[in-house]
Amino acid sequence: MRPGPAGRSGRLRRPTAGAAAVLPAGASFTILGEKGNWWKVSSGYGTGWVDHRLCMINLPDVVPSIVYDATNAYSSRYTSSGKDIPGITGQALYQGKVYNPRFDEEQFLMPVLYATAKKICAA
C-alpha cells in the first residue's frame, strides 16, 4: 500500500517500489475510493492506496446475479486430444466453495482481475 496514488504514466512499475506496506496474497480489504488506476483501501494492515491492475476480486461479490459453476472445484473437465488425463479429468483440483459472509451462504470463489469484472458488468 502507498500513502497516496503514484505516477500518472499508466505504466506498471515494480509493484512494491515505494510501498509503505505490502498486502499478503489473499488479504481482504475494503475499497474506500478510486482515483484512476488506484484504489484507496482499508485492511487489517492499515489504510493506503493500491494499483487495482494488480488486484483480484471475487466476481460473485460484485455480480451476484450470475449462476456460478466452477467445475474444476469438484470434477475437472480437462482432457487432452479428447482423452481423459489420469489424475486430472474428473478430479477436484482445488477448493472452490467458501462461506461468503456478505450473502451468508457458501458460494464458488471466482477470482478475476478488476478490469475483467468491469467488462463482465458492462456486458
Residue frames as a rotation matrix with the C-alpha (Angstrom) as fourth column:
MET 1
0.589 0.808 0.000 0.00
0.808 -0.589 0.000 0.00
0.000 0.000 -1.000 0.00
ARG 2
-0.524 -0.711 0.469 1.14
0.699 -0.674 -0.240 3.52
0.487 0.202 0.850 -0.65
PRO 3
-0.571 0.301 -0.764 0.30
0.535 -0.570 -0.624 6.69
-0.623 -0.765 0.164 1.25
GLY 4
0.101 0.618 -0.780 -1.07
-0.439 -0.676 -0.592 8.18
-0.893 0.402 0.203 -2.00
PRO 5
0.866 0.211 0.453 -1.69
0.284 0.538 -0.794 7.23
-0.411 0.816 0.406 -5.64
ALA 6
-0.067 -0.984 -0.163 1.59
0.110 -0.170 0.979 7.05
-0.992 0.047 0.120 -7.55
GLY 7
-0.836 -0.547 0.026 2.52
0.081 -0.076 0.994 8.24
-0.542 0.833 0.108 -11.02
ARG 8
0.170 0.910 -0.378 0.22
-0.401 -0.286 -0.870 9.23
-0.900 0.299 0.316 -13.85
SER 9
-0.557 -0.519 -0.648 2.01
-0.776 0.047 0.629 7.46
-0.296 0.853 -0.429 -16.70
GLY 10
0.571 0.806 -0.159 -0.25
-0.818 0.541 -0.193 4.40
-0.069 0.241 0.968 -16.59
ARG 11
0.047 -0.638 -0.768 2.84
-0.433 0.680 -0.592 2.20
0.900 0.361 -0.244 -16.69
LEU 12
0.983 0.174 -0.061 3.18
-0.038 0.514 0.857 -0.50
0.180 -0.840 0.512 -14.09
ARG 13
0.046 -0.990 0.134 6.49
-0.776 -0.120 -0.620 -0.22
0.629 -0.076 -0.773 -12.31
ARG 14
-0.699 -0.297 -0.651 7.83
0.140 0.835 -0.532 -2.76
0.701 -0.463 -0.542 -9.86
PRO 15
0.199 0.978 -0.059 4.68
0.305 -0.005 0.952 -3.31
0.931 -0.208 -0.300 -7.76
THR 16
0.604 0.062 -0.795 6.37
0.792 0.064 0.607 -2.89
0.089 -0.996 -0.010 -4.37
ALA 17
-0.466 -0.817 0.340 8.64
0.763 -0.566 -0.314 0.05
0.449 0.113 0.887 -5.28
GLY 18
-0.781 0.064 0.621 7.94
-0.216 -0.961 -0.173 2.87
0.585 -0.270 0.765 -2.82
ALA 19
0.179 0.915 -0.362 5.29
0.142 0.340 0.929 0.87
0.973 -0.218 -0.069 -0.97
ALA 20
-0.171 -0.132 0.976 4.65
-0.873 -0.438 -0.212 1.75
0.456 -0.889 -0.040 2.67
ALA 21
-0.245 0.146 0.958 3.29
-0.580 0.770 -0.266 -1.78
-0.777 -0.621 -0.104 3.25
VAL 22
-0.695 0.039 -0.718 2.70
-0.617 0.480 0.624 -4.91
0.369 0.877 -0.310 1.18
LEU 23
0.239 0.847 0.475 -0.57
-0.925 0.348 -0.154 -6.79
-0.295 -0.402 0.867 1.50
PRO 24
-0.694 -0.467 0.549 -0.05
-0.322 0.882 0.344 -10.55
-0.644 0.062 -0.762 1.51
ALA 25
-0.787 0.412 -0.459 -1.67
-0.364 0.289 0.885 -12.54
0.497 0.864 -0.078 -1.29
GLY 26
-0.358 0.760 -0.543 -5.28
0.585 0.636 0.504 -13.27
0.728 -0.137 -0.672 -0.40
ALA 27
-0.828 0.041 -0.559 -5.55
0.473 -0.485 -0.736 -10.42
-0.301 -0.873 0.383 2.11
SER 28
0.107 0.927 0.360 -9.02
0.967 -0.181 0.178 -8.91
0.230 0.329 -0.916 2.19
PHE 29
-0.873 -0.317 -0.371 -9.57
0.396 -0.904 -0.159 -5.16
-0.285 -0.286 0.915 2.07
THR 30
0.275 0.955 -0.108 -12.37
0.767 -0.286 -0.575 -2.62
-0.580 0.075 -0.811 1.75
ILE 31
-0.479 -0.375 0.794 -12.31
0.812 -0.533 0.238 -0.18
0.334 0.759 0.559 -1.16
LEU 32
-0.129 0.362 -0.923 -12.83
0.692 -0.634 -0.345 3.35
-0.710 -0.683 -0.169 0.19
GLY 33
0.537 0.257 -0.803 -12.32
-0.304 -0.830 -0.468 5.30
-0.787 0.496 -0.368 -3.04
GLU 34
0.329 -0.398 0.857 -10.95
0.837 0.544 -0.069 5.23
-0.438 0.739 0.512 -6.57
LYS 35
0.571 -0.239 -0.785 -8.63
-0.376 -0.926 0.008 7.59
-0.729 0.291 -0.619 -8.46
GLY 36
0.088 -0.500 -0.862 -7.53
-0.987 0.072 -0.143 6.49
0.133 0.863 -0.487 -11.92
ASN 37
0.125 -0.136 -0.983 -5.89
-0.241 0.957 -0.163 3.05
0.963 0.257 0.086 -11.59
TRP 38
-0.833 -0.553 -0.021 -5.68
-0.061 0.130 -0.990 3.40
0.550 -0.823 -0.142 -7.80
TRP 39
0.370 0.885 -0.284 -7.97
0.289 0.181 0.940 2.28
0.883 -0.430 -0.189 -5.00
LYS 40
-0.433 -0.351 0.830 -7.86
-0.745 -0.379 -0.549 3.74
0.507 -0.856 -0.097 -1.53
VAL 41
0.201 0.456 -0.867 -8.23
0.027 0.882 0.471 0.68
0.979 -0.118 0.165 0.69
SER 42
0.035 -0.143 0.989 -8.51
-0.987 -0.161 0.012 -0.23
0.157 -0.976 -0.147 4.33
SER 43
0.370 0.038 -0.928 -7.39
-0.071 0.997 0.012 -3.57
0.926 0.062 0.372 5.73
GLY 44
0.948 -0.075 -0.309 -6.02
0.317 0.298 0.901 -5.12
0.024 -0.952 0.306 8.87
TYR 45
0.064 -0.996 0.062 -2.65
0.997 0.066 0.033 -3.83
-0.037 0.060 0.998 7.64
GLY 46
-0.553 -0.210 -0.806 -3.71
0.342 -0.939 0.010 -0.17
-0.759 -0.270 0.592 7.55
THR 47
0.674 0.739 -0.006 -5.11
0.383 -0.357 -0.852 2.30
-0.632 0.572 -0.524 5.03
GLY 48
-0.368 -0.809 -0.459 -3.42
-0.141 -0.439 0.887 3.26
-0.919 0.391 0.047 1.80
TRP 49
0.419 0.452 -0.787 -3.54
-0.800 -0.227 -0.556 3.10
-0.430 0.862 0.267 -1.99
VAL 50
-0.256 -0.459 0.851 -3.15
0.112 0.860 0.498 0.02
-0.960 0.223 -0.169 -4.22
ASP 51
-0.639 -0.001 -0.769 -2.98
-0.743 -0.257 0.618 -0.26
-0.198 0.967 0.163 -8.01
HIS 52
0.226 0.843 0.489 -6.18
-0.621 0.511 -0.594 -2.10
-0.750 -0.169 0.639 -8.92
ARG 53
0.481 -0.100 -0.871 -4.49
-0.803 0.348 -0.483 -3.59
0.352 0.932 0.087 -12.01
LEU 54
-0.601 -0.745 -0.288 -2.72
-0.494 0.630 -0.599 -5.90
0.628 -0.218 -0.747 -9.56
CYS 55
-0.675 0.403 0.619 -5.83
-0.609 0.171 -0.775 -6.86
-0.417 -0.899 0.130 -7.56
MET 56
-0.779 0.523 -0.345 -8.18
0.176 0.711 0.681 -9.79
0.602 0.469 -0.646 -7.89
ILE 57
-0.551 0.689 0.471 -11.78
-0.822 -0.352 -0.447 -9.51
-0.142 -0.633 0.761 -6.72
ASN 58
-0.814 0.363 0.453 -14.36
0.269 0.928 -0.260 -12.22
-0.514 -0.090 -0.853 -6.11
LEU 59
-0.914 0.401 0.068 -16.81
-0.081 -0.344 0.935 -11.91
0.398 0.849 0.347 -9.01
PRO 60
-0.202 0.912 -0.356 -19.89
0.752 0.378 0.540 -13.17
0.627 -0.159 -0.762 -7.07
ASP 61
-0.331 0.041 -0.943 -19.40
0.795 -0.525 -0.302 -10.23
-0.508 -0.850 0.141 -4.69
VAL 62
-0.692 -0.009 -0.722 -19.88
-0.188 -0.963 0.193 -7.70
-0.697 0.270 0.665 -7.48
VAL 63
-0.450 0.600 -0.661 -22.11
-0.818 0.019 0.574 -9.64
0.357 0.800 0.483 -9.90
PRO 64
-0.716 0.150 0.682 -24.27
-0.422 0.685 -0.594 -11.90
-0.556 -0.713 -0.427 -7.70
SER 65
0.261 0.945 -0.197 -26.91
-0.735 0.062 -0.676 -12.40
-0.626 0.321 0.710 -10.42
ILE 66
-0.043 -0.341 -0.939 -24.77
-0.864 0.484 -0.136 -14.84
0.501 0.806 -0.315 -12.45
VAL 67
0.926 0.243 0.287 -25.12
-0.348 0.846 0.405 -18.58
-0.144 -0.475 0.868 -11.78
TYR 68
0.066 -0.994 -0.092 -21.57
-0.991 -0.055 -0.123 -19.72
0.117 0.099 -0.988 -11.00
ASP 69
0.960 0.138 0.242 -20.34
-0.168 0.980 0.107 -23.27
-0.223 -0.144 0.964 -11.50
ALA 70
0.158 -0.979 -0.132 -16.60
-0.987 -0.160 0.001 -23.82
-0.022 0.130 -0.991 -11.03
THR 71
0.878 0.325 -0.350 -16.46
-0.376 0.922 -0.087 -27.37
0.295 0.208 0.933 -12.34
ASN 72
0.062 -0.932 -0.356 -12.73
-0.087 0.350 -0.933 -27.75
0.994 0.088 -0.059 -11.64
ALA 73
-0.389 -0.149 0.909 -13.58
-0.869 -0.270 -0.416 -27.40
0.307 -0.951 -0.025 -7.95
TYR 74
0.114 0.477 0.872 -15.46
-0.732 0.633 -0.251 -30.70
-0.672 -0.609 0.421 -7.94
SER 75
0.375 -0.003 0.927 -14.91
0.401 0.902 -0.159 -32.56
-0.836 0.432 0.339 -11.25
SER 76
-0.300 -0.619 -0.726 -12.36
-0.384 -0.618 0.686 -31.26
-0.874 0.484 -0.052 -13.73
ARG 77
0.777 0.598 0.195 -13.37
-0.005 0.316 -0.949 -31.42
-0.629 0.736 0.248 -17.39
TYR 78
0.158 -0.802 -0.576 -9.79
-0.883 -0.376 0.281 -31.14
-0.442 0.464 -0.768 -18.69
THR 79
0.736 -0.049 0.675 -8.88
0.276 0.932 -0.234 -33.59
-0.618 0.359 0.700 -21.45
SER 80
-0.187 -0.809 -0.557 -6.07
-0.561 -0.377 0.737 -33.85
-0.806 0.450 -0.384 -23.98
SER 81
-0.809 -0.075 -0.583 -6.84
-0.578 0.284 0.765 -34.76
0.108 0.956 -0.273 -27.60
GLY 82
0.054 0.970 -0.238 -10.29
-0.762 0.194 0.618 -35.88
0.645 0.148 0.749 -26.44
LYS 83
0.115 -0.085 -0.990 -8.89
0.354 0.934 -0.039 -38.31
0.928 -0.346 0.138 -23.88
ASP 84
0.968 0.251 0.017 -9.07
0.050 -0.257 0.965 -38.17
0.247 -0.933 -0.261 -20.10
ILE 85
-0.002 -0.970 0.243 -5.92
-0.428 -0.219 -0.877 -37.08
0.904 -0.106 -0.415 -18.28
PRO 86
0.244 0.092 -0.965 -5.18
0.616 0.755 0.228 -39.53
0.749 -0.650 0.128 -15.43
GLY 87
-0.329 -0.345 -0.879 -5.34
0.941 -0.197 -0.275 -37.83
-0.078 -0.918 0.389 -12.04
ILE 88
-0.971 0.005 -0.239 -6.85
-0.022 -0.998 0.066 -34.65
-0.238 0.069 0.969 -13.55
THR 89
-0.581 0.797 -0.168 -10.06
-0.419 -0.115 0.900 -35.40
0.698 0.593 0.401 -15.50
GLY 90
0.252 0.836 -0.488 -12.97
0.153 0.464 0.873 -35.88
0.956 -0.294 -0.011 -13.13
GLN 91
-0.177 -0.413 -0.893 -10.96
0.942 0.191 -0.275 -34.79
0.284 -0.891 0.355 -10.06
ALA 92
0.936 0.329 -0.124 -11.47
0.352 -0.857 0.376 -31.80
0.018 -0.396 -0.918 -7.77
LEU 93
0.202 -0.920 0.336 -8.45
0.666 -0.122 -0.736 -29.57
0.718 0.373 0.588 -8.48
TYR 94
-0.869 -0.422 0.258 -8.99
0.106 -0.668 -0.737 -27.03
0.483 -0.613 0.625 -5.71
GLN 95
-0.430 0.737 -0.522 -11.45
0.797 0.037 -0.603 -25.98
-0.425 -0.675 -0.603 -3.03
GLY 96
-0.748 0.126 0.652 -13.92
0.463 -0.605 0.648 -23.84
0.476 0.787 0.394 -4.90
LYS 97
0.326 0.907 0.268 -16.72
0.283 -0.364 0.887 -23.13
0.902 -0.213 -0.375 -2.46
VAL 98
-0.787 -0.523 -0.327 -16.21
0.500 -0.231 -0.835 -20.93
0.361 -0.821 0.443 0.57
TYR 99
0.127 0.819 -0.559 -18.51
0.967 -0.228 -0.114 -19.22
-0.221 -0.526 -0.821 3.04
ASN 100
-0.575 -0.205 0.792 -19.33
0.484 -0.866 0.127 -15.69
0.660 0.456 0.597 1.84
PRO 101
-0.599 0.328 -0.731 -20.39
0.714 -0.193 -0.672 -13.54
-0.362 -0.925 -0.118 4.81
ARG 102
-0.902 0.282 -0.328 -21.85
-0.369 -0.898 0.241 -10.86
-0.226 0.338 0.914 2.51
PHE 103
-0.297 0.809 -0.507 -24.52
-0.710 0.168 0.684 -13.32
0.638 0.563 0.525 1.35
ASP 104
-0.180 0.148 0.972 -24.48
-0.904 0.365 -0.223 -15.61
-0.388 -0.919 0.068 4.40
GLU 105
0.875 0.408 0.262 -24.02
-0.278 0.865 -0.419 -18.72
-0.397 0.294 0.870 2.26
GLU 106
-0.092 -0.883 0.459 -21.41
0.178 0.439 0.880 -20.97
-0.980 0.163 0.117 0.70
GLN 107
0.873 0.325 -0.363 -20.51
-0.257 -0.328 -0.909 -19.84
-0.414 0.887 -0.203 -2.83
PHE 108
0.568 -0.712 0.413 -17.95
0.820 0.447 -0.358 -20.58
0.071 0.542 0.837 -5.51
LEU 109
0.297 -0.606 -0.738 -14.83
0.109 -0.746 0.657 -18.45
-0.949 -0.275 -0.156 -5.26
MET 110
0.558 -0.025 0.830 -14.31
0.827 0.104 -0.553 -16.85
-0.072 0.994 0.079 -8.70
PRO 111
0.191 -0.548 -0.814 -11.30
0.296 -0.759 0.580 -14.51
-0.936 -0.352 0.017 -8.56
VAL 112
0.432 -0.078 0.899 -10.87
0.890 -0.128 -0.438 -12.18
0.149 0.989 0.014 -11.55
LEU 113
-0.748 -0.661 -0.059 -8.91
0.663 -0.748 -0.024 -9.02
-0.028 -0.058 0.998 -12.26
TYR 114
-0.288 0.639 -0.713 -10.88
0.277 -0.657 -0.701 -5.84
-0.917 -0.399 0.012 -11.59
ALA 115
-0.610 0.015 -0.792 -10.72
-0.662 -0.558 0.500 -4.86
-0.435 0.829 0.351 -15.29
THR 116
-0.918 0.294 -0.267 -12.31
0.075 0.787 0.612 -8.19
0.390 0.542 -0.745 -16.23
ALA 117
-0.504 0.758 -0.413 -15.10
0.774 0.184 -0.606 -7.68
-0.384 -0.625 -0.679 -13.68
LYS 118
-0.384 0.340 -0.858 -15.84
-0.227 -0.936 -0.269 -4.24
-0.895 0.092 0.437 -15.16
LYS 119
-0.794 0.059 -0.605 -16.18
-0.602 0.061 0.796 -5.77
0.084 0.996 -0.013 -18.64
ILE 120
-0.806 0.525 -0.273 -18.49
0.516 0.849 0.110 -8.52
0.290 -0.052 -0.956 -17.34
CYS 121
-0.402 0.660 -0.634 -20.66
0.526 -0.400 -0.750 -5.93
-0.749 -0.636 -0.186 -15.55
ALA 122
-0.458 0.166 -0.873 -20.91
-0.545 -0.828 0.128 -3.88
-0.702 0.535 0.470 -18.74
ALA 123
-0.985 0.023 -0.173 -21.95
-0.128 0.573 0.809 -6.87
0.118 0.819 -0.562 -20.87
